[in-house]
Amino acid sequence: MSIGFIQDDLDLKLLVLYIMDRAAAPITFLQLFELALCDAGVDYFSLTQAVEHMVATGQLEKEEDRYAITDKGRRNSQICESSLPYSVRLHCDENLVKVNDALRREAQVQARVADNEDGTAVLTLIFQDGDSPLLHLELLAPDRERAAAWSGAFRADPGKFYLSVTRLLEDNAHENETK
């Protein structure tokens, strides 16, 4: 049996609430599991049961494959967070830095593919700087595979894509001014 500060179901739920209250956006179960591994007392099956119970009791909500804390869960977290040992909280906070950076980036760079009945697909590209939209573009692709490839190229370097579009527009604007 592993030794850790998390000794029982209540400790585990407090840890989950602490993590979820500090996550920048909804997270997957795998992300939650990796964050919860900051303590040796955490195991996959206990965490699965705790999360399922917390969804059932309205402390967490699940949408598609992501979990988010509810207002009820946030209140419970804030009331009970001091019950978690300081070292566990500190370790969680350190681990959350990377996850929150990735979540913020994910929110800033979005690409969605929607299939059309005729076999074509619409690719929606979104690039934001905080709350300010830099780019919102919809492209018609010949098929889902091409849209997925374009999506990957956009996600790989959205800044380069944005710069290329603005340069193209600037070059065309300059050409029109000189005519």
SVG drawing of the C-alpha trace seen along z (x, -y; Angstrom):
<svg xmlns="http://www.w3.org/2000/svg" viewBox="-26 -54 32 56">
<polyline fill="none" stroke="black" stroke-width="0.4" points="0.0,0.0 1.3,-3.4 1.9,-6.0 0.6,-9.5 -1.4,-12.3 -4.6,-11.1 -5.8,-8.3 -9.5,-8.0 -12.4,-8.9 -13.0,-12.2 -9.3,-13.2 -9.4,-12.2 -12.6,-14.3 -11.0,-17.3 -8.0,-16.9 -10.2,-16.7 -12.1,-19.8 -8.8,-21.6 -7.5,-20.7 -10.7,-21.4 -11.2,-24.8 -7.8,-25.9 -8.0,-24.4 -8.2,-27.1 -10.9,-25.2 -12.6,-21.8 -10.1,-18.9 -10.2,-15.3 -10.1,-12.5 -6.6,-11.7 -5.4,-15.2 -7.2,-15.1 -5.5,-11.7 -2.1,-13.1 -2.6,-16.1 -3.9,-14.0 -0.8,-11.8 0.9,-14.5 0.2,-12.3 1.2,-8.6 -2.2,-7.8 -4.1,-8.3 -5.0,-5.4 -6.9,-5.2 -9.9,-3.2 -10.5,-5.2 -10.2,-8.4 -12.7,-7.0 -15.2,-6.2 -14.7,-9.6 -15.2,-11.6 -18.3,-9.6 -19.8,-10.3 -18.9,-14.0 -20.7,-14.2 -23.7,-12.4 -23.8,-14.8 -23.5,-17.9 -20.0,-19.0 -18.6,-18.3 -20.2,-18.2 -19.2,-16.2 -19.6,-17.5 -18.4,-15.1 -15.0,-13.9 -14.2,-16.9 -15.0,-17.7 -15.6,-21.0 -16.3,-22.2 -19.8,-23.4 -20.6,-26.3 -21.5,-23.8 -18.1,-22.1 -16.3,-25.5 -18.0,-26.4 -17.0,-23.1 -13.5,-23.4 -13.0,-26.9 -14.5,-25.8 -12.3,-22.6 -9.1,-23.5 -7.1,-24.1 -7.8,-20.4 -5.4,-19.4 -1.7,-19.4 0.2,-22.4 2.8,-20.2 0.0,-18.5 -1.5,-21.9 1.9,-23.2 2.7,-20.2 -0.8,-20.5 -0.2,-24.2 3.1,-23.5 1.6,-20.8 -1.3,-23.0 0.9,-25.6 1.7,-23.4 -1.8,-22.1 -3.3,-25.6 -0.9,-26.9 -2.0,-24.1 -5.7,-24.8 -5.3,-28.5 -3.5,-27.8 -6.2,-25.3 -8.8,-28.0 -6.9,-30.5 -6.4,-28.1 -9.4,-26.2 -10.1,-24.3 -13.4,-22.5 -14.4,-20.4 -18.1,-20.0 -19.1,-17.6 -21.4,-18.6 -23.9,-16.3 -22.1,-16.5 -18.8,-15.1 -17.1,-18.5 -16.3,-19.9 -16.2,-23.3 -13.2,-24.1 -13.6,-26.8 -10.3,-28.3 -10.2,-30.6 -7.2,-32.3 -7.6,-34.6 -5.4,-36.7 -7.0,-36.4 -10.6,-37.6 -9.8,-39.4 -10.4,-37.5 -7.5,-37.8 -8.9,-35.5 -12.2,-33.7 -12.2,-32.0 -14.3,-29.4 -13.0,-27.5 -14.7,-25.0 -12.5,-21.9 -13.0,-19.2 -13.3,-16.5 -12.8,-15.8 -9.3,-14.5 -8.1,-17.7 -9.9,-19.8 -8.2,-17.7 -4.8,-18.3 -5.4,-22.1 -6.5,-22.0 -3.3,-20.3 -1.2,-22.9 -3.1,-25.7 -2.7,-24.2 1.0,-23.6 1.7,-27.3 -1.3,-29.6 1.0,-32.7 2.6,-31.9 -0.8,-31.3 -2.1,-34.6 1.0,-36.5 0.7,-34.9 -2.9,-35.9 -2.2,-39.5 0.8,-39.8 -1.3,-38.6 -4.0,-41.1 -1.4,-43.9 0.3,-43.0 -3.1,-43.0 -4.1,-46.3 -0.8,-47.9 -1.2,-46.6 -4.7,-48.1 -3.4,-51.5 -0.8,-51.7 -3.2,-51.0"/>
</svg>
